[in-house]
């Protein structure tokens, strides 16, 4: 990439291991699972060419698993760690998946990736044009020696002013870092649209956190497997310190209203909705995980944040989840 602004934009690709190692949408035989495992292992080792060969082998030998193979190939072709990444081939993989597997569980994620990659390509074009314009301006400035000297003096003065205030800034940062909420919280407010979780005690704010939601975040959860985060009033009814996602607080979904709605529709309401951290082994992703909704319906924060929430939130705390 050519700009630091693309780091956040590529968060979904930095999270590629969560896609490749997480829960899949398929239930194939042992041989195809083994081949996928081999392809994922090559990816983890950085042998992207051999990994792509394995995925093509899956497409040729196990057509029924072709949608997952195409999806993971698309991720690999666009993965930032792949120095030979090819966005066009990535787009072709996702487009072929949508065309050949219209009912695939990977369809929505593929549409999202196509949108993001096209957006990145457009931004790259814009950035290149801006860089050319910047270079032209730089040459123009260099031709104006007197103006450059004047600007350099002004810059030096500003830098000196900044340095004179660094100690004040450092002091303020230390004071801000020292402000730790005391708790305990008696209410958790989750605002899905704002991707925000707020801890409250007696109506007063303790702390706010940015969150990631289920991969299909719009609307209330209706049935098992819809990847939606519920909406309504619940409670924290248990905690799991041995969670696959670092640490988790279980939410009492489904409530009676959820069960009734699901029964009327003849479906299972689902369950296992939690506030949790990042998948074990991927804590290095940090704040970047919030750039894409990647859970199966849970509410995700960083590992450090879930540890703080765990300390502040007792079992029985009300959880209010709003659209």
QUIDA-V885888 format. One record per run of one state. SS is the DSSP state (~ for helix, > for strand, _ for the rest). FROM is the first residue (numbers start at 0). LEN is the number of residues. If there is no record, write none. Layout:
((SS;FROM;LEN) (SS;FROM;LEN))
This chain:
((_;0;5) (~;5;4) (_;9;1) (~;10;4) (_;14;1) (~;15;6) (_;21;8) (~;29;15) (_;44;3) (~;47;14) (_;61;1) (~;62;16) (_;78;8) (~;86;14) (_;100;6) (~;106;36) (_;142;2) (~;144;33) (_;177;7) (>;184;7) (_;191;4) (>;195;6) (_;201;2) (>;203;7) (_;210;1) (>;211;1) (_;212;1) (>;213;1) (_;214;17) (>;231;9) (_;240;7) (>;247;4) (_;251;4) (~;255;10) (_;265;8) (>;273;3) (_;276;6) (~;282;9) (_;291;3) (>;294;1) (_;295;3) (>;298;2) (_;300;2) (~;302;10) (>;312;10) (_;322;1))
